[in-house]
Amino acid sequence: MTVRVERTFELAVPPEQVWAFIADPGKRAEAISVVDSFEIHDETHATWHIALPIPFVDRTIAVETEDTERDPPTHVEFVGRSRVLRVVGEHDLETVDDGTRLRNRFTVEGKMPGVEGFFKRNLDDELDNLEAAIRADTAAEP
C-alpha cells in the first residue's frame, strides 16, 4: 500500500519568501515531527534521522534525501530513501493576487510493517506542521 496526501494553501507573501523555505532541505526537515535530527550535506542533499513509533523499530532510521527536480522559484521535488520507506515530496508555487499558492504532494511507500499505517494516520498532520512552519518563517521575513 502507498500513502498519498495532497494539500494546497495560500500565503500572503511573495513566492520568493515561500521558495526560500521550501527549497531549504533543513527547513523542510525541521517541520516534520518524526525527524529527530538531520545533517545537511549540500543545497540538495540531506540525511534525516526519523523516529517512528511503530513496532520493530527501536532506533532512528536514516533517510537519505535528495532534491531530484528544482525549477526556482516554482517547483522542487525531493526523494527520501531508507531501508524502511521511500518518500517523494513535491512542492509547486504559483503567484496569486494576494501572494503565493503552495501545492504540496507526498507519497510514502513503506518497506516494513506499520510504516504505511503510521503515515496514513499522520501524514495530514505533518502537512499541518509544514504549513505552520512556513507561515512562522515567512512572517519573520522583512
N, CA, C and O atoms as a GROMACS GRO file, in nm:
protein
  568
    1MET      N    1   0.084  -0.118   0.000
    1MET     CA    2   0.000   0.000   0.000
    1MET      C    3   0.088   0.124   0.000
    1MET      O    4   0.190   0.129   0.069
    2THR      N    5   0.048   0.222  -0.077
    2THR     CA    6   0.117   0.351  -0.083
    2THR      C    7   0.026   0.457  -0.025
    2THR      O    8  -0.095   0.458  -0.052
    3VAL      N    9   0.081   0.545   0.055
    3VAL     CA   10   0.005   0.653   0.116
    3VAL      C   11   0.034   0.781   0.038
    3VAL      O   12   0.150   0.817   0.015
    4ARG      N   13  -0.074   0.849  -0.002
    4ARG     CA   14  -0.059   0.976  -0.074
    4ARG      C   15  -0.144   1.082  -0.006
    4ARG      O   16  -0.254   1.054   0.042
    5VAL      N   17  -0.091   1.202  -0.001
    5VAL     CA   18  -0.168   1.314   0.052
    5VAL      C   19  -0.129   1.438  -0.026
    5VAL      O   20  -0.014   1.456  -0.066
    6GLU      N   21  -0.227   1.523  -0.047
    6GLU     CA   22  -0.204   1.648  -0.118
    6GLU      C   23  -0.277   1.759  -0.044
    6GLU      O   24  -0.389   1.741   0.004
    7ARG      N   25  -0.212   1.872  -0.036
    7ARG     CA   26  -0.275   1.988   0.028
    7ARG      C   27  -0.224   2.114  -0.040
    7ARG      O   28  -0.106   2.126  -0.072
    8THR      N   29  -0.315   2.208  -0.060
    8THR     CA   30  -0.281   2.338  -0.116
    8THR      C   31  -0.320   2.445  -0.015
    8THR      O   32  -0.429   2.439   0.043
    9PHE      N   33  -0.233   2.540   0.004
    9PHE     CA   34  -0.269   2.654   0.088
    9PHE      C   35  -0.209   2.781   0.030
    9PHE      O   36  -0.113   2.778  -0.047
   10GLU      N   37  -0.270   2.893   0.069
   10GLU     CA   38  -0.226   3.023   0.019
   10GLU      C   39  -0.163   3.103   0.132
   10GLU      O   40  -0.208   3.101   0.246
   11LEU      N   41  -0.057   3.173   0.095
   11LEU     CA   42   0.017   3.254   0.190
   11LEU      C   43   0.024   3.397   0.136
   11LEU      O   44   0.044   3.418   0.017
   12ALA      N   45   0.007   3.493   0.223
   12ALA     CA   46   0.004   3.633   0.182
   12ALA      C   47   0.145   3.693   0.178
   12ALA      O   48   0.171   3.800   0.232
   13VAL      N   49   0.236   3.621   0.113
   13VAL     CA   50   0.373   3.667   0.095
   13VAL      C   51   0.417   3.631  -0.047
   13VAL      O   52   0.359   3.541  -0.109
   14PRO      N   53   0.517   3.700  -0.099
   14PRO     CA   54   0.564   3.671  -0.235
   14PRO      C   55   0.624   3.531  -0.247
   14PRO      O   56   0.674   3.476  -0.149
   15PRO      N   57   0.617   3.473  -0.368
   15PRO     CA   58   0.673   3.338  -0.390
   15PRO      C   59   0.819   3.325  -0.348
   15PRO      O   60   0.859   3.218  -0.304
   16GLU      N   61   0.898   3.429  -0.361
   16GLU     CA   62   1.040   3.422  -0.324
   16GLU      C   63   1.058   3.388  -0.176
   16GLU      O   64   1.151   3.316  -0.140
   17GLN      N   65   0.970   3.439  -0.091
   17GLN     CA   66   0.980   3.409   0.052
   17GLN      C   67   0.941   3.263   0.079
   17GLN      O   68   1.005   3.196   0.160
   18VAL      N   69   0.839   3.215   0.012
   18VAL     CA   70   0.798   3.076   0.030
   18VAL      C   71   0.906   2.984  -0.027
   18VAL      O   72   0.939   2.882   0.034
   19TRP      N   73   0.961   3.021  -0.142
   19TRP     CA   74   1.068   2.942  -0.202
   19TRP      C   75   1.188   2.930  -0.109
   19TRP      O   76   1.248   2.823  -0.099
   20ALA      N   77   1.224   3.038  -0.042
   20ALA     CA   78   1.339   3.035   0.049
   20ALA      C   79   1.321   2.928   0.157
   20ALA      O   80   1.419   2.867   0.201
   21PHE      N   81   1.198   2.905   0.198
   21PHE     CA   82   1.172   2.800   0.296
   21PHE      C   83   1.169   2.663   0.229
   21PHE      O   84   1.242   2.573   0.269
   22ILE      N   85   1.086   2.648   0.129
   22ILE     CA   86   1.055   2.515   0.074
   22ILE      C   87   1.174   2.455   0.000
   22ILE      O   88   1.182   2.332  -0.013
   23ALA      N   89   1.266   2.537  -0.049
   23ALA     CA   90   1.383   2.485  -0.120
   23ALA      C   91   1.499   2.454  -0.026
   23ALA      O   92   1.604   2.408  -0.070
   24ASP      N   93   1.480   2.479   0.103
   24ASP     CA   94   1.586   2.457   0.201
   24ASP      C   95   1.564   2.321   0.268
   24ASP      O   96   1.468   2.305   0.342
   25PRO      N   97   1.651   2.222   0.242
   25PRO     CA   98   1.631   2.089   0.300
   25PRO      C   99   1.626   2.088   0.452
   25PRO      O  100   1.556   2.005   0.511
   26GLY      N  101   1.698   2.178   0.517
   26GLY     CA  102   1.696   2.185   0.662
   26GLY      C  103   1.564   2.236   0.716
   26GLY      O  104   1.511   2.182   0.814
   27LYS      N  105   1.511   2.338   0.654
   27LYS     CA  106   1.381   2.391   0.699
   27LYS      C  107   1.270   2.288   0.677
   27LYS      O  108   1.181   2.274   0.760
   28ARG      N  109   1.276   2.217   0.565
   28ARG     CA  110   1.176   2.112   0.542
   28ARG      C  111   1.186   2.005   0.650
   28ARG      O  112   1.085   1.959   0.702
   29ALA      N  113   1.307   1.964   0.683
   29ALA     CA  114   1.327   1.859   0.784
   29ALA      C  115   1.277   1.904   0.921
   29ALA      O  116   1.213   1.826   0.991
   30GLU      N  117   1.306   2.027   0.959
   30GLU     CA  118   1.264   2.077   1.089
   30GLU      C  119   1.113   2.076   1.107
   30GLU      O  120   1.064   2.066   1.220
   31ALA      N  121   1.038   2.087   0.998
   31ALA     CA  122   0.892   2.095   1.005
   31ALA      C  123   0.827   1.959   1.028
   31ALA      O  124   0.709   1.953   1.065
   32ILE      N  125   0.900   1.850   1.009
   32ILE     CA  126   0.842   1.716   1.018
   32ILE      C  127   0.866   1.661   1.159
   32ILE      O  128   0.980   1.652   1.204
   33SER      N  129   0.758   1.625   1.227
   33SER     CA  130   0.768   1.588   1.369
   33SER      C  131   0.850   1.462   1.394
   33SER      O  132   0.911   1.449   1.501
   34VAL      N  133   0.854   1.369   1.300
   34VAL     CA  134   0.928   1.244   1.324
   34VAL      C  135   1.077   1.256   1.292
   34VAL      O  136   1.153   1.162   1.314
   35VAL      N  137   1.119   1.372   1.240
   35VAL     CA  138   1.261   1.393   1.215
   35VAL      C  139   1.326   1.430   1.348
   35VAL      O  140   1.306   1.539   1.401
   36ASP      N  141   1.404   1.336   1.400
   36ASP     CA  142   1.472   1.353   1.529
   36ASP      C  143   1.592   1.445   1.516
   36ASP      O  144   1.617   1.529   1.602
   37SER      N  145   1.666   1.429   1.407
   37SER     CA  146   1.782   1.513   1.376
   37SER      C  147   1.809   1.501   1.227
   37SER      O  148   1.751   1.416   1.159
   38PHE      N  149   1.897   1.585   1.177
   38PHE     CA  150   1.930   1.580   1.035
   38PHE      C  151   2.067   1.642   1.012
   38PHE      O  152   2.116   1.721   1.092
   39GLU      N  153   2.128   1.604   0.900
   39GLU     CA  154   2.252   1.665   0.854
   39GLU      C  155   2.230   1.715   0.713
   39GLU      O  156   2.174   1.645   0.629
   40ILE      N  157   2.273   1.836   0.687
   40ILE     CA  158   2.267   1.893   0.553
   40ILE      C  159   2.403   1.869   0.487
   40ILE      O  160   2.506   1.908   0.542
   41HIS      N  161   2.402   1.806   0.372
   41HIS     CA  162   2.527   1.777   0.302
   41HIS      C  163   2.560   1.886   0.200
   41HIS      O  164   2.677   1.922   0.182
   42ASP      N  165   2.459   1.936   0.134
   42ASP     CA  166   2.474   2.048   0.041
   42ASP      C  167   2.333   2.101   0.013
   42ASP      O  168   2.237   2.063   0.081
   43GLU      N  169   2.321   2.186  -0.085
   43GLU     CA  170   2.192   2.251  -0.114
   43GLU      C  171   2.081   2.153  -0.152
   43GLU      O  172   1.963   2.186  -0.139
   44THR      N  173   2.116   2.034  -0.198
   44THR     CA  174   2.015   1.940  -0.246
   44THR      C  175   2.016   1.804  -0.177
   44THR      O  176   1.934   1.718  -0.210
   45HIS      N  177   2.107   1.782  -0.083
   45HIS     CA  178   2.118   1.652  -0.016
   45HIS      C  179   2.120   1.668   0.136
   45HIS      O  180   2.187   1.756   0.191
   46ALA      N  181   2.045   1.581   0.202
   46ALA     CA  182   2.043   1.580   0.349
   46ALA      C  183   2.014   1.438   0.397
   46ALA      O  184   1.963   1.355   0.321
   47THR      N  185   2.047   1.412   0.520
   47THR     CA  186   2.010   1.286   0.585
   47THR      C  187   1.918   1.320   0.701
   47THR      O  188   1.955   1.396   0.790
   48TRP      N  189   1.799   1.263   0.699
   48TRP     CA  190   1.705   1.277   0.809
   48TRP      C  191   1.718   1.154   0.896
   48TRP      O  192   1.728   1.042   0.844
   49HIS      N  193   1.717   1.172   1.026
   49HIS     CA  194   1.712   1.061   1.120
   49HIS      C  195   1.572   1.065   1.181
   49HIS      O  196   1.541   1.151   1.263
   50ILE      N  197   1.488   0.969   1.139
   50ILE     CA  198   1.349   0.972   1.182
   50ILE      C  199   1.324   0.867   1.290
   50ILE      O  200   1.382   0.759   1.289
   51ALA      N  201   1.236   0.902   1.382
   51ALA     CA  202   1.196   0.813   1.490
   51ALA      C  203   1.047   0.782   1.470
   51ALA      O  204   0.962   0.868   1.491
   52LEU      N  205   1.019   0.660   1.430
   52LEU     CA  206   0.880   0.618   1.407
   52LEU      C  207   0.830   0.536   1.526
   52LEU      O  208   0.895   0.439   1.565
   53PRO      N  209   0.718   0.575   1.583
   53PRO     CA  210   0.663   0.500   1.697
   53PRO      C  211   0.584   0.378   1.650
   53PRO      O  212   0.462   0.371   1.665
   54ILE      N  213   0.655   0.283   1.593
   54ILE     CA  214   0.591   0.161   1.544
   54ILE      C  215   0.668   0.039   1.596
   54ILE      O  216   0.786   0.049   1.627
   55PRO      N  217   0.600  -0.076   1.605
   55PRO     CA  218   0.669  -0.199   1.649
   55PRO      C  219   0.786  -0.233   1.556
   55PRO      O  220   0.785  -0.197   1.438
   56PHE      N  221   0.883  -0.299   1.607
   56PHE     CA  222   1.002  -0.346   1.534
   56PHE      C  223   1.102  -0.237   1.499
   56PHE      O  224   1.206  -0.265   1.439
   57VAL      N  225   1.072  -0.112   1.536
   57VAL     CA  226   1.166  -0.004   1.509
   57VAL      C  227   1.200   0.060   1.642
   57VAL      O  228   1.120   0.134   1.699
   58ASP      N  229   1.321   0.032   1.692
   58ASP     CA  230   1.359   0.081   1.823
   58ASP      C  231   1.474   0.183   1.818
   58ASP      O  232   1.534   0.213   1.921
   59ARG      N  233   1.502   0.235   1.700
   59ARG     CA  234   1.606   0.337   1.686
   59ARG      C  235   1.570   0.428   1.568
   59ARG      O  236   1.476   0.400   1.494
   60THR      N  237   1.644   0.534   1.554
   60THR     CA  238   1.615   0.623   1.442
   60THR      C  239   1.659   0.558   1.311
   60THR      O  240   1.748   0.473   1.307
   61ILE      N  241   1.594   0.600   1.206
   61ILE     CA  242   1.620   0.546   1.073
   61ILE      C  243   1.678   0.658   0.988
   61ILE      O  244   1.622   0.768   0.981
   62ALA      N  245   1.789   0.632   0.923
   62ALA     CA  246   1.850   0.730   0.834
   62ALA      C  247   1.777   0.728   0.700
   62ALA      O  248   1.765   0.624   0.636
   63VAL      N  249   1.729   0.845   0.660
   63VAL     CA  250   1.662   0.861   0.531
   63VAL      C  251   1.747   0.959   0.450
   63VAL      O  252   1.759   1.076   0.485
   64GLU      N  253   1.804   0.909   0.343
   64GLU     CA  254   1.887   0.993   0.255
   64GLU      C  255   1.794   1.067   0.160
   64GLU      O  256   1.724   1.006   0.079
   65THR      N  257   1.794   1.200   0.169
   65THR     CA  258   1.706   1.280   0.084
   65THR      C  259   1.788   1.353  -0.022
   65THR      O  260   1.903   1.392  -0.001
   66GLU      N  261   1.724   1.369  -0.135
   66GLU     CA  262   1.788   1.437  -0.248
   66GLU      C  263   1.682   1.513  -0.325
   66GLU      O  264   1.577   1.458  -0.358
   67ASP      N  265   1.708   1.640  -0.352
   67ASP     CA  266   1.621   1.715  -0.441
   67ASP      C  267   1.647   1.665  -0.582
   67ASP      O  268   1.757   1.678  -0.634
   68THR      N  269   1.545   1.608  -0.644
   68THR     CA  270   1.561   1.549  -0.776
   68THR      C  271   1.517   1.642  -0.888
   68THR      O  272   1.556   1.624  -1.003
   69GLU      N  273   1.435   1.742  -0.854
   69GLU     CA  274   1.393   1.843  -0.951
   69GLU      C  275   1.389   1.977  -0.882
   69GLU      O  276   1.340   1.989  -0.769
   70ARG      N  277   1.442   2.078  -0.949
   70ARG     CA  278   1.436   2.215  -0.898
   70ARG      C  279   1.413   2.309  -1.015
   70ARG      O  280   1.487   2.307  -1.113
   71ASP      N  281   1.311   2.390  -1.004
   71ASP     CA  282   1.283   2.494  -1.102
   71ASP      C  283   1.250   2.621  -1.025
   71ASP      O  284   1.133   2.657  -1.011
   72PRO      N  285   1.354   2.690  -0.974
   72PRO     CA  286   1.332   2.807  -0.889
   72PRO      C  287   1.256   2.917  -0.963
   72PRO      O  288   1.282   2.939  -1.082
   73PRO      N  289   1.166   2.984  -0.902
   73PRO     CA  290   1.110   2.961  -0.769
   73PRO      C  291   0.970   2.897  -0.775
   73PRO      O  292   0.880   2.939  -0.702
   74THR      N  293   0.953   2.798  -0.861
   74THR     CA  294   0.818   2.743  -0.877
   74THR      C  295   0.802   2.596  -0.843
   74THR      O  296   0.689   2.552  -0.819
   75HIS      N  297   0.910   2.517  -0.840
   75HIS     CA  298   0.893   2.373  -0.820
   75HIS      C  299   1.017   2.312  -0.756
   75HIS      O  300   1.130   2.342  -0.796
   76VAL      N  301   0.994   2.227  -0.658
   76VAL     CA  302   1.100   2.143  -0.603
   76VAL      C  303   1.038   2.007  -0.571
   76VAL      O  304   0.928   1.998  -0.517
   77GLU      N  305   1.112   1.904  -0.604
   77GLU     CA  306   1.072   1.767  -0.571
   77GLU      C  307   1.190   1.700  -0.504
   77GLU      O  308   1.304   1.715  -0.548
   78PHE      N  309   1.162   1.626  -0.397
   78PHE     CA  310   1.269   1.553  -0.332
   78PHE      C  311   1.227   1.408  -0.314
   78PHE      O  312   1.108   1.375  -0.308
   79VAL      N  313   1.327   1.322  -0.304
   79VAL     CA  314   1.306   1.180  -0.278
   79VAL      C  315   1.389   1.144  -0.156
   79VAL      O  316   1.505   1.182  -0.145
   80GLY      N  317   1.327   1.070  -0.064
   80GLY     CA  318   1.398   1.020   0.052
   80GLY      C  319   1.395   0.868   0.050
   80GLY      O  320   1.291   0.807   0.028
   81ARG      N  321   1.511   0.806   0.072
   81ARG     CA  322   1.522   0.661   0.065
   81ARG      C  323   1.585   0.607   0.193
   81ARG      O  324   1.681   0.663   0.246
   82SER      N  325   1.529   0.496   0.241
   82SER     CA  326   1.587   0.427   0.356
   82SER      C  327   1.549   0.280   0.346
   82SER      O  328   1.482   0.237   0.252
   83ARG      N  329   1.593   0.203   0.446
   83ARG     CA  330   1.561   0.061   0.446
   83ARG      C  331   1.415   0.036   0.482
   83ARG      O  332   1.364  -0.074   0.459
   84VAL      N  333   1.345   0.137   0.540
   84VAL     CA  334   1.206   0.114   0.581
   84VAL      C  335   1.103   0.191   0.501
   84VAL      O  336   0.984   0.161   0.509
   85LEU      N  337   1.146   0.290   0.422
   85LEU     CA  338   1.048   0.367   0.345
   85LEU      C  339   1.113   0.441   0.230
   85LEU      O  340   1.235   0.459   0.223
   86ARG      N  341   1.025   0.483   0.141
   86ARG     CA  342   1.063   0.575   0.032
   86ARG      C  343   0.958   0.684   0.034
   86ARG      O  344   0.838   0.656   0.033
   87VAL      N  345   1.002   0.809   0.035
   87VAL     CA  346   0.910   0.922   0.036
   87VAL      C  347   0.943   1.013  -0.081
   87VAL      O  348   1.060   1.038  -0.111
   88VAL      N  349   0.839   1.064  -0.145
   88VAL     CA  350   0.854   1.163  -0.250
   88VAL      C  351   0.771   1.284  -0.209
   88VAL      O  352   0.652   1.271  -0.180
   89GLY      N  353   0.833   1.399  -0.208
   89GLY     CA  354   0.762   1.523  -0.177
   89GLY      C  355   0.775   1.619  -0.293
   89GLY      O  356   0.884   1.638  -0.348
   90GLU      N  357   0.662   1.680  -0.329
   90GLU     CA  358   0.662   1.779  -0.438
   90GLU      C  359   0.597   1.906  -0.388
   90GLU      O  360   0.496   1.903  -0.317
   91HIS      N  361   0.657   2.019  -0.425
   91HIS     CA  362   0.605   2.150  -0.385
   91HIS      C  363   0.601   2.239  -0.509
   91HIS      O  364   0.704   2.261  -0.573
   92ASP      N  365   0.483   2.289  -0.540
   92ASP     CA  366   0.465   2.379  -0.654
   92ASP      C  367   0.414   2.513  -0.605
   92ASP      O  368   0.316   2.519  -0.531
   93LEU      N  369   0.481   2.620  -0.646
   93LEU     CA  370   0.444   2.755  -0.607
   93LEU      C  371   0.384   2.828  -0.726
   93LEU      O  372   0.432   2.816  -0.838
   94GLU      N  373   0.279   2.905  -0.698
   94GLU     CA  374   0.212   2.982  -0.802
   94GLU      C  375   0.180   3.120  -0.745
   94GLU      O  376   0.132   3.132  -0.632
   95THR      N  377   0.208   3.223  -0.823
   95THR     CA  378   0.174   3.359  -0.782
   95THR      C  379   0.024   3.377  -0.795
   95THR      O  380  -0.035   3.345  -0.898
   96VAL      N  381  -0.037   3.431  -0.689
   96VAL     CA  382  -0.180   3.465  -0.691
   96VAL      C  383  -0.192   3.611  -0.646
   96VAL      O  384  -0.094   3.671  -0.603
   97ASP      N  385  -0.312   3.666  -0.657
   97ASP     CA  386  -0.334   3.808  -0.626
   97ASP      C  387  -0.278   3.850  -0.491
   97ASP      O  388  -0.214   3.954  -0.479
   98ASP      N  389  -0.303   3.770  -0.389
   98ASP     CA  390  -0.263   3.809  -0.254
   98ASP      C  391  -0.132   3.748  -0.208
   98ASP      O  392  -0.096   3.762  -0.091
   99GLY      N  393  -0.058   3.682  -0.296
   99GLY     CA  394   0.068   3.623  -0.254
   99GLY      C  395   0.104   3.498  -0.331
   99GLY      O  396   0.133   3.503  -0.451
  100THR      N  397   0.102   3.382  -0.260
  100THR     CA  398   0.151   3.258  -0.318
  100THR      C  399   0.056   3.143  -0.285
  100THR      O  400   0.009   3.129  -0.172
  101ARG      N  401   0.029   3.062  -0.384
  101ARG     CA  402  -0.041   2.935  -0.363
  101ARG      C  403   0.066   2.826  -0.365
  101ARG      O  404   0.145   2.816  -0.459
  102LEU      N  405   0.067   2.744  -0.261
  102LEU     CA  406   0.164   2.635  -0.250
  102LEU      C  407   0.090   2.502  -0.250
  102LEU      O  408   0.008   2.475  -0.161
  103ARG      N  409   0.119   2.420  -0.349
  103ARG     CA  410   0.059   2.287  -0.360
  103ARG      C  411   0.164   2.185  -0.318
  103ARG      O  412   0.275   2.183  -0.372
  104ASN      N  413   0.129   2.100  -0.221
  104ASN     CA  414   0.220   2.001  -0.165
  104ASN      C  415   0.164   1.862  -0.190
  104ASN      O  416   0.046   1.836  -0.166
  105ARG      N  417   0.248   1.773  -0.237
  105ARG     CA  418   0.209   1.633  -0.257
  105ARG      C  419   0.317   1.544  -0.195
  105ARG      O  420   0.437   1.564  -0.216
  106PHE      N  421   0.271   1.446  -0.118
  106PHE     CA  422   0.364   1.350  -0.057
  106PHE      C  423   0.315   1.209  -0.085
  106PHE      O  424   0.195   1.181  -0.079
  107THR      N  425   0.409   1.122  -0.116
  107THR     CA  426   0.382   0.981  -0.134
  107THR      C  427   0.482   0.904  -0.048
  107THR      O  428   0.602   0.928  -0.054
  108VAL      N  429   0.430   0.811   0.033
  108VAL     CA  430   0.516   0.730   0.119
  108VAL      C  431   0.489   0.583   0.088
  108VAL      O  432   0.375   0.538   0.090
  109GLU      N  433   0.595   0.510   0.059
  109GLU     CA  434   0.588   0.365   0.038
  109GLU      C  435   0.667   0.300   0.150
  109GLU      O  436   0.787   0.321   0.163
  110GLY      N  437   0.600   0.220   0.231
  110GLY     CA  438   0.666   0.152   0.342
  110GLY      C  439   0.728   0.022   0.298
  110GLY      O  440   0.677  -0.046   0.208
  111LYS      N  441   0.838  -0.013   0.362
  111LYS     CA  442   0.906  -0.139   0.334
  111LYS      C  443   0.905  -0.231   0.456
  111LYS      O  444   0.961  -0.340   0.452
  112MET      N  445   0.840  -0.186   0.564
  112MET     CA  446   0.828  -0.263   0.688
  112MET      C  447   0.684  -0.253   0.738
  112MET      O  448   0.618  -0.152   0.712
  113PRO      N  449   0.636  -0.354   0.807
  113PRO     CA  450   0.501  -0.346   0.863
  113PRO      C  451   0.488  -0.226   0.956
  113PRO      O  452   0.577  -0.198   1.037
  114GLY      N  453   0.378  -0.156   0.944
  114GLY     CA  454   0.348  -0.045   1.032
  114GLY      C  455   0.384   0.091   0.978
  114GLY      O  456   0.329   0.192   1.022
  115VAL      N  457   0.477   0.097   0.882
  115VAL     CA  458   0.522   0.226   0.830
  115VAL      C  459   0.409   0.298   0.757
  115VAL      O  460   0.379   0.414   0.786
  116GLU      N  461   0.347   0.229   0.662
  116GLU     CA  462   0.242   0.294   0.584
  116GLU      C  463   0.122   0.328   0.672
  116GLU      O  464   0.061   0.434   0.654
  117GLY      N  465   0.087   0.241   0.767
  117GLY     CA  466  -0.022   0.270   0.859
  117GLY      C  467   0.005   0.396   0.940
  117GLY      O  468  -0.084   0.479   0.958
  118PHE      N  469   0.129   0.410   0.988
  118PHE     CA  470   0.166   0.529   1.064
  118PHE      C  471   0.145   0.654   0.978
  118PHE      O  472   0.083   0.750   1.023
  119PHE      N  473   0.197   0.652   0.856
  119PHE     CA  474   0.185   0.770   0.772
  119PHE      C  475   0.042   0.792   0.724
  119PHE      O  476   0.002   0.907   0.702
  120LYS      N  477  -0.034   0.687   0.707
  120LYS     CA  478  -0.175   0.705   0.670
  120LYS      C  479  -0.248   0.783   0.780
  120LYS      O  480  -0.331   0.870   0.750
  121ARG      N  481  -0.216   0.753   0.905
  121ARG     CA  482  -0.279   0.822   1.018
  121ARG      C  483  -0.221   0.961   1.041
  121ARG      O  484  -0.291   1.048   1.094
  122ASN      N  485  -0.095   0.985   1.004
  122ASN     CA  486  -0.026   1.106   1.048
  122ASN      C  487   0.022   1.202   0.939
  122ASN      O  488   0.065   1.313   0.970
  123LEU      N  489   0.016   1.162   0.814
  123LEU     CA  490   0.073   1.246   0.709
  123LEU      C  491  -0.001   1.379   0.695
  123LEU      O  492   0.061   1.481   0.667
  124ASP      N  493  -0.132   1.379   0.715
  124ASP     CA  494  -0.207   1.504   0.707
  124ASP      C  495  -0.162   1.600   0.819
  124ASP      O  496  -0.151   1.720   0.797
  125ASP      N  497  -0.136   1.546   0.939
  125ASP     CA  498  -0.085   1.629   1.049
  125ASP      C  499   0.053   1.685   1.016
  125ASP      O  500   0.085   1.797   1.055
  126GLU      N  501   0.133   1.607   0.946
  126GLU     CA  502   0.266   1.656   0.908
  126GLU      C  503   0.254   1.773   0.811
  126GLU      O  504   0.336   1.866   0.815
  127LEU      N  505   0.153   1.770   0.725
  127LEU     CA  506   0.132   1.886   0.637
  127LEU      C  507   0.086   2.007   0.716
  127LEU      O  508   0.120   2.120   0.681
  128ASP      N  509   0.008   1.986   0.823
  128ASP     CA  510  -0.026   2.097   0.913
  128ASP      C  511   0.101   2.157   0.972
  128ASP      O  512   0.115   2.279   0.979
  129ASN      N  513   0.193   2.071   1.014
  129ASN     CA  514   0.321   2.118   1.070
  129ASN      C  515   0.399   2.197   0.967
  129ASN      O  516   0.456   2.301   0.999
  130LEU      N  517   0.403   2.148   0.843
  130LEU     CA  518   0.475   2.216   0.736
  130LEU      C  519   0.414   2.354   0.712
  130LEU      O  520   0.487   2.454   0.701
  131GLU      N  521   0.283   2.360   0.702
  131GLU     CA  522   0.216   2.488   0.679
  131GLU      C  523   0.246   2.586   0.793
  131GLU      O  524   0.278   2.702   0.768
  132ALA      N  525   0.236   2.540   0.917
  132ALA     CA  526   0.263   2.628   1.032
  132ALA      C  527   0.407   2.678   1.030
  132ALA      O  528   0.433   2.795   1.060
  133ALA      N  529   0.501   2.591   0.995
  133ALA     CA  530   0.642   2.631   0.990
  133ALA      C  531   0.667   2.734   0.880
  133ALA      O  532   0.742   2.829   0.900
  134ILE      N  533   0.604   2.715   0.765
  134ILE     CA  534   0.620   2.813   0.655
  134ILE      C  535   0.560   2.947   0.697
  134ILE      O  536   0.620   3.052   0.675
  135ARG      N  537   0.441   2.942   0.756
  135ARG     CA  538   0.376   3.068   0.799
  135ARG      C  539   0.463   3.140   0.904
  135ARG      O  540   0.478   3.262   0.897
  136ALA      N  541   0.518   3.067   0.998
  136ALA     CA  542   0.602   3.129   1.100
  136ALA      C  543   0.730   3.186   1.038
  136ALA      O  544   0.772   3.297   1.072
  137ASP      N  545   0.790   3.112   0.947
  137ASP     CA  546   0.914   3.155   0.883
  137ASP      C  547   0.891   3.279   0.797
  137ASP      O  548   0.969   3.374   0.803
  138THR      N  549   0.786   3.279   0.717
  138THR     CA  550   0.763   3.392   0.627
  138THR      C  551   0.709   3.513   0.702
  138THR      O  552   0.724   3.626   0.654
  139ALA      N  553   0.647   3.494   0.817
  139ALA     CA  554   0.602   3.608   0.898
  139ALA      C  555   0.722   3.681   0.957
  139ALA      O  556   0.716   3.801   0.982
  140ALA      N  557   0.831   3.608   0.981
  140ALA     CA  558   0.952   3.667   1.038
  140ALA      C  559   1.036   3.738   0.933
  140ALA      O  560   1.126   3.815   0.966
  141GLU      N  561   1.004   3.711   0.805
  141GLU     CA  562   1.082   3.775   0.698
  141GLU      C  563   1.051   3.925   0.693
  141GLU      O  564   0.938   3.965   0.722
  142PRO      N  565   1.149   4.007   0.656
  142PRO     CA  566   1.125   4.153   0.647
  142PRO      C  567   1.036   4.188   0.529
  142PRO      O  568   1.006   4.305   0.507
   0.00000   0.00000   0.00000
